Amino acid sequence: MSFIVREGDLTTTRGFVLAASASEVIERRRVARMGDPVWCPACKQIGFIAQGNPTYIDELVAVATQGHEVQCGCEPGSNTLTTSQEHVRADMDATITIPEELA
């Protein structure tokens, strides 16, 4: 599903989104976007949201939705975002990824 992820939402490694948008809020929590920091207890590193949905943009940055990947010290693809809300979603399931050379 393309439900929007917010600050404090968990990852599949039981980590969580540390910081998010300064302007976009859903149900009193800030919206998470590509590049926002994420704590990962599995590798004990602060990583970042490596993917976003280009159909929902906040301050020129794609917003993160459920299932998008977190880049941290874990094996690629093993840490993904979950969402704690099921009311607001992006228009469609779509994903863009931060290019390797920019990560």
N, CA and C of each residue as an Amber inpcrd file, in Angstrom:
protein
   309
   0.8400000  -1.1930000   0.0000000   0.0000000   0.0000000   0.0000000
   0.8770000   1.2450000   0.0000000   0.3070000   2.3560000  -0.3550000
   1.0720000   3.5990000  -0.4360000   0.7060000   4.5620000   0.6980000
   0.4910000   4.0080000   1.9060000   0.2070000   4.8660000   3.0550000
   1.4610000   5.6490000   3.4410000   1.2680000   6.8990000   3.8190000
   2.3670000   7.8070000   4.1330000   3.0030000   7.4470000   5.4770000
   4.3380000   7.4600000   5.5060000   5.1200000   7.2140000   6.7210000
   5.3510000   8.5450000   7.4200000   5.3870000   8.5130000   8.7560000
   5.5730000   9.7400000   9.5360000   6.7000000   9.5840000  10.5550000
   7.1420000  10.7000000  11.0850000   8.1690000  10.7050000  12.1260000
   7.7430000   9.7780000  13.2640000   8.6560000   8.9140000  13.7100000
   8.3630000   7.9780000  14.7810000   7.8650000   6.6240000  14.3080000
   7.4630000   6.5090000  13.0360000   7.0150000   5.2100000  12.5290000
   8.1800000   4.2240000  12.5310000   7.8450000   2.9520000  12.6870000
   8.8490000   1.8990000  12.8280000   9.3280000   1.3600000  11.4870000
  10.4680000   0.6650000  11.5590000  10.9950000  -0.0650000  10.4110000
  10.8960000  -1.5550000  10.7150000  11.2170000  -2.3750000   9.7280000
  11.1490000  -3.8240000   9.9200000  12.2430000  -4.3450000  10.8420000
  13.2540000  -3.5280000  11.1470000  14.2850000  -3.9290000  12.1130000
  13.9890000  -3.3500000  13.4950000  12.7970000  -2.8030000  13.6750000
  12.3380000  -2.1730000  14.9250000  13.0160000  -0.8300000  15.1850000
  13.5960000  -0.2520000  14.1410000  14.1020000   1.1090000  14.2300000
  12.9500000   2.0770000  14.0360000  13.2800000   3.3650000  13.8930000
  12.2150000   4.3500000  13.7100000  12.7300000   5.5910000  12.9970000
  11.8010000   6.3210000  12.3790000  12.1140000   7.5640000  11.6780000
  12.4120000   8.6370000  12.7220000  13.6060000   9.2310000  12.6420000
  14.0620000  10.2070000  13.6360000  13.5530000  11.6180000  13.3970000
  13.5120000  12.0450000  12.1560000  13.1240000  13.4220000  11.8280000
  12.3930000  13.4120000  10.4990000  11.6330000  14.4690000  10.2550000
  10.8040000  14.5020000   9.0540000  10.5530000  15.9500000   8.6300000
   9.5770000  16.1380000   7.7760000   9.2370000  17.4330000   7.2000000
   9.0230000  18.5210000   8.2530000   9.4170000  19.7210000   7.9030000
   9.1660000  20.8690000   8.7820000   7.8020000  21.4910000   8.5090000
   7.1510000  21.0810000   7.4090000   5.9110000  21.7630000   7.0340000
   4.6950000  20.8550000   6.8450000   4.8920000  19.5990000   6.5060000
   3.7710000  18.7000000   6.2010000   3.4910000  17.7840000   7.3960000
   2.2380000  17.8170000   7.8760000   1.8470000  17.0530000   9.0650000
   0.5850000  16.2470000   8.7680000   0.5630000  14.9970000   9.2200000
  -0.6240000  14.1430000   9.1370000  -0.9110000  13.6420000  10.5460000
  -2.1040000  13.9080000  11.0320000  -2.5160000  13.4820000  12.3690000
  -1.4740000  13.8480000  13.4380000  -1.0530000  15.0940000  13.4220000
  -0.1350000  15.6810000  14.3990000   1.2800000  15.1100000  14.3880000
   1.6530000  14.4220000  13.3070000   3.0270000  13.9330000  13.1760000
   3.5670000  14.3150000  11.8080000   4.8460000  14.6990000  11.7890000
   5.4670000  15.1690000  10.5530000   5.6710000  14.0290000   9.5500000
   5.5300000  14.3580000   8.2810000   5.6350000  13.4070000   7.1770000
   7.1080000  13.1030000   6.8900000   7.4210000  11.8140000   6.7010000
   8.7900000  11.3850000   6.3810000   9.0260000  11.4520000   4.8750000
  10.2730000  11.7830000   4.5080000  10.6240000  11.9470000   3.0990000
  11.9450000  11.2660000   2.7760000  12.2330000  11.1350000   1.4950000
  13.5320000  10.6140000   1.0670000  14.6330000  11.4280000   1.7370000
  15.6340000  10.7360000   2.2490000  16.7780000  11.4020000   2.8570000
  16.6430000  11.6490000   4.3430000  15.4390000  11.5100000   4.9000000
  15.2600000  11.7360000   6.3360000  15.9540000  10.6310000   7.1350000
  16.4860000  10.9600000   8.3310000  17.2490000   9.9900000   9.1240000
  16.3760000   8.9530000   9.8210000  16.9390000   7.7480000   9.9410000
  16.2530000   6.6160000  10.5650000  17.2410000   5.8850000  11.4730000
  16.8430000   5.5890000  12.7010000  17.6700000   4.7990000  13.6130000
  17.4230000   3.3200000  13.3470000  18.5120000   2.5350000  13.2660000
  18.4060000   1.0910000  13.0760000  19.1060000   0.3820000  14.2310000
  18.3570000  -0.2930000  15.1100000  18.9800000  -1.0040000  16.2210000
  19.7180000  -2.2730000  15.7870000  19.3850000  -2.8230000  14.6210000
  20.0310000  -4.0510000  14.1570000  21.5120000  -3.8200000  13.8520000
  21.8240000  -2.7230000  13.1780000  23.2250000  -2.4180000  12.8490000
  23.7870000  -1.2940000  13.7190000  22.9280000  -0.7360000  14.5630000
  23.2970000   0.3470000  15.4800000  23.8490000   1.5760000  14.7470000
  23.1840000   1.9180000  13.6370000  23.5710000   3.0830000  12.8450000
  22.3560000   3.9520000  12.5550000  22.6400000   5.2160000  12.2870000
  21.6060000   6.0970000  11.7550000  21.7360000   6.0430000  10.2410000
  20.6970000   5.5530000   9.5980000  20.6600000   5.4950000   8.1510000
  19.7260000   6.5750000   7.6220000  19.2420000   6.3800000   6.4090000
  18.3230000   7.3570000   5.8250000  17.3160000   6.6530000   4.9350000
  16.2050000   7.3290000   4.7030000  15.1720000   6.8020000   3.8140000
  15.6930000   6.9150000   2.3860000  15.8370000   5.7710000   1.7220000
  16.4700000   5.7270000   0.4080000  15.4850000   5.7980000  -0.7470000
  14.1790000   5.7330000  -0.4570000  13.1760000   5.7560000  -1.5160000
  12.0440000   6.7140000  -1.1550000  11.3040000   7.1210000  -2.1680000
  10.1560000   7.9920000  -1.9550000   9.1260000   7.7880000  -3.0500000
   7.9510000   8.3490000  -2.8460000   6.8610000   8.2360000  -3.8140000
   6.7300000   9.5680000  -4.5560000   7.0180000   9.5830000  -5.8670000
   7.0090000  10.8420000  -6.6150000   5.6230000  11.4400000  -6.8340000
   4.5560000  10.7400000  -6.4200000   3.2120000  11.2990000  -6.5720000
   2.8010000  12.1420000  -5.3720000   3.6380000  12.1910000  -4.3340000
   3.3630000  13.0110000  -3.1390000   4.6750000  13.7080000  -2.7870000
   4.7150000  15.0090000  -3.0200000   5.9430000  15.7900000  -2.8570000
   5.7690000  16.8070000  -1.7380000   6.7920000  16.9360000  -0.8980000
   6.8170000  17.9390000   0.1600000   8.1310000  18.6980000   0.0640000
   8.0650000  19.9990000  -0.1220000   9.2590000  20.8360000  -0.2520000
  10.2400000  20.2630000  -1.2820000   9.7120000  19.8560000  -2.4230000
  10.4660000  19.3230000  -3.5620000  11.0980000  17.9640000  -3.2980000
  10.6720000  17.2650000  -2.2460000  11.2170000  15.9510000  -1.8990000
  10.0790000  14.9270000  -1.8900000  10.3350000  13.7490000  -2.4680000
   9.3290000  12.6830000  -2.4930000   9.0830000  12.1550000  -1.0830000
   7.8180000  11.9720000  -0.7430000   7.4140000  11.4800000   0.5730000
   7.5820000   9.9590000   0.6160000   7.9300000   9.4300000   1.8000000
   8.1120000   7.9880000   1.9890000   6.7730000   7.3110000   2.2580000
   6.6040000   6.1240000   1.6840000   5.4040000   5.3310000   1.9370000
   5.8010000   3.9350000   2.4230000   4.8210000   3.2300000   2.9270000
   5.0500000   1.9030000   3.4970000   5.8020000   1.0040000   2.5250000
   6.8310000   0.3140000   3.0280000   7.6100000  -0.6060000   2.2120000
   8.8500000  -0.0140000   1.5840000   9.0030000   1.3020000   1.6430000
  10.2040000   1.9090000   1.0800000  11.4290000   1.5300000   1.9070000
  12.5730000   1.4740000   1.2330000  13.8020000   0.9930000   1.8600000
  14.5160000   2.0590000   2.6780000  15.1780000   1.5700000   3.7280000
  16.0770000   2.3800000   4.5460000  17.4920000   1.9300000   4.2140000
  18.3820000   2.8710000   3.9630000  19.7850000   2.5340000   3.7480000
  20.5240000   2.7560000   5.0560000  21.1070000   1.6840000   5.5770000
  21.8650000   1.7330000   6.8300000  22.9710000   0.6890000   6.7090000
  23.4740000   0.1790000   7.8130000  24.5200000  -0.8340000   7.7710000
  24.0140000  -2.2380000   7.5110000  22.7110000  -2.4310000   7.4760000
  22.1190000  -3.7480000   7.2080000  22.2140000  -4.0850000   5.7170000
  22.0050000  -5.3550000   5.3960000  22.0050000  -5.7750000   4.0010000
  20.9290000  -5.0080000   3.2260000  21.2470000  -4.5190000   2.0280000
  20.2720000  -3.7620000   1.2450000  18.9510000  -4.5190000   1.0820000
  17.8560000  -3.8050000   1.3040000  16.5280000  -4.3760000   1.1610000
  15.9860000  -5.0530000   2.4090000  16.8230000  -5.1950000   3.4500000
  16.3730000  -5.8990000   4.6570000  15.6990000  -4.9830000   5.6720000
  15.8050000  -3.6790000   5.4900000  15.2020000  -2.7190000   6.4160000
  14.2520000  -1.8270000   5.6200000  12.9590000  -1.9690000   5.8780000
  11.9610000  -1.1670000   5.1700000  11.0400000  -0.4610000   6.1570000
  10.3340000   0.5400000   5.6640000   9.4550000   1.3570000   6.5010000
   8.0800000   0.7200000   6.6790000   7.5200000   0.9120000   7.8680000
   6.1270000   0.5530000   8.1220000   5.3990000   1.8520000   8.4670000
   4.0870000   1.8110000   8.5160000   3.3270000   3.0190000   8.8300000
   2.3350000   2.7510000   9.9510000   2.1050000   3.7590000  10.7530000
   1.1710000   3.6250000  11.8750000  -0.1910000   4.2520000  11.5670000
  -0.3570000   4.7520000  10.3470000  -1.6500000   5.3400000   9.9850000
  -2.1160000   4.7410000   8.6650000  -3.4110000   4.6180000   8.5050000
  -3.9830000   4.0730000   7.2700000  -5.1190000   4.9530000   6.7610000
  -4.8940000   6.2790000   6.8300000  -5.9090000   7.2250000   6.3730000
  -5.4430000   8.0260000   5.1620000  -4.1520000   8.3290000   5.1140000
  -3.6240000   9.1740000   4.0400000  -2.6030000   8.3660000   3.2550000
  -2.7740000   8.3990000   1.9330000  -1.8400000   7.6830000   1.0750000
  -1.5110000   8.5160000  -0.1540000  -0.4560000   8.1330000  -0.8260000
  -0.0960000   8.7630000  -2.0870000  -1.0770000   8.2900000  -3.1580000
  -1.1220000   9.0060000  -4.2830000  -2.0770000   8.6940000  -5.3420000
  -1.9280000   7.2860000  -5.9090000  -0.7090000   6.7800000  -5.9620000
  -0.4740000   5.4520000  -6.5250000   0.7830000   4.8660000  -5.9090000
   0.9660000   3.5560000  -6.0640000   2.2120000   2.9240000  -5.6470000
   3.2640000   3.2540000  -6.6910000   4.2260000   4.0540000  -6.3110000
   5.3180000   4.4220000  -7.2010000   6.5480000   4.6460000  -6.3390000
   7.7100000   4.3250000  -6.8750000   8.9330000   4.4460000  -6.0850000
  10.0550000   5.0230000  -6.9210000  10.7630000   5.9800000  -6.3370000
  12.0300000   6.4330000  -6.8930000  13.0820000   6.1880000  -5.8240000
  14.3140000   5.9710000  -6.2440000  15.3980000   5.6410000  -5.3220000
  16.5090000   6.6670000  -5.4540000  17.1350000   6.9970000  -4.3310000
  18.3000000   7.8760000  -4.3670000  19.4010000   7.1430000  -5.1270000
  19.9640000   7.7450000  -6.1760000  21.0160000   7.0860000  -6.9490000
  22.2310000   6.7510000  -6.0770000  22.8650000   5.6230000  -6.3640000
  24.0290000   5.1630000  -5.5970000  25.1010000   6.2420000  -5.4550000
  25.3500000   6.9840000  -6.5230000  26.4170000   7.9870000  -6.4810000
  26.0740000   9.1750000  -5.5810000  24.8060000   9.3300000  -5.2080000
  24.3960000  10.4170000  -4.3160000  24.1700000   9.9450000  -2.8880000
  24.1490000   8.6410000  -2.6700000  23.8750000   8.0840000  -1.3340000
  25.0870000   8.1760000  -0.4260000
